[in-house]
Amino acid sequence: MEVNEKEIKFKSRSDWFYVIPIGDIHLGNACCDLDKCKEMINWIKEHDNTYWLGMGDYVDCINYSDKRFDPSTVDKKYMDNLSNCVPRQIEDMIELLSPISDKCIGLHRGNHEETIRLRYHYDVMYELWKAFGVPMLKDSAITRLRFNDWKGHRASFDIFSTHGIAAGRKGGGKINRLEDMIGMFDADVYLMGHAHIKETETKSTLYLDNMRNLKVRKRILAVTGCFLRGYQEGVSSYVEKWGYPPTDTGVVKLMFNPRKHDVHISE
């Protein structure tokens, strides 16, 4: 469990800030929607008040000695040198994310990075840390966004995030996993990757403030999407073999207003 904090300055009560969870890119897989990922990276780069949080599984990094290895699902770019497939994917991922590295809040590891570390004694996340110098959030973390303006107004939001483990074919099972986390971790936003779907939900609870006014506390839950197509012509993916539904590649977007202490989510 990691604890993280990001301080952000704001100027106006109308300022909104974006936080984009990006993960499950699976660079190196033939089904990676690299063009759409590049579009999202460019969007983050071009927009002020926009940050991103890495959700893991940035690279596919499946070695040819791994039981999951299937040469038909490897991007042709890496087929000429499978012995160095993982390092080459990491180099390309660093190049891909470098334009927005200054906007990164932190990076989780995914099961693909962790498998390489445990089975092949090579830490993908260490390479990303050397390149970007951002907080390594490992498996799960609570990140506090601390907003301040020049007048002394302050607001904070807590984000619980994890790459996650999600089973089942239905989206409800993933959201149920996040709902369980509400009882385990106190936060305003709960994020989980891994499932390769975009699912969002808003939960509200009532409470009394210090003046005995009835207030509503809103919590945001989200499964954060992916950039790996489930089906692609000419490729027999694990999604096709197991009969999973097609994936809708892309991200969810969190929007924070510190003066109103409000948060919204959209695709």
PyMOL commands that set and color helices and strands:
alter all, ss='L'
color gray80, all
select helices_A, chain A and resi 34-46+71-73+76-103+111-120+124-132+171-182+238-242
alter helices_A, ss='H'
color red, helices_A
select strands_A, chain A and resi 2-9+17-22+50-54+104-108+136-138+140-148+154-162+189-192+198-208+214-224+253-257+262-266
alter strands_A, ss='S'
color yellow, strands_A
deselect
rebuild
show_as cartoon
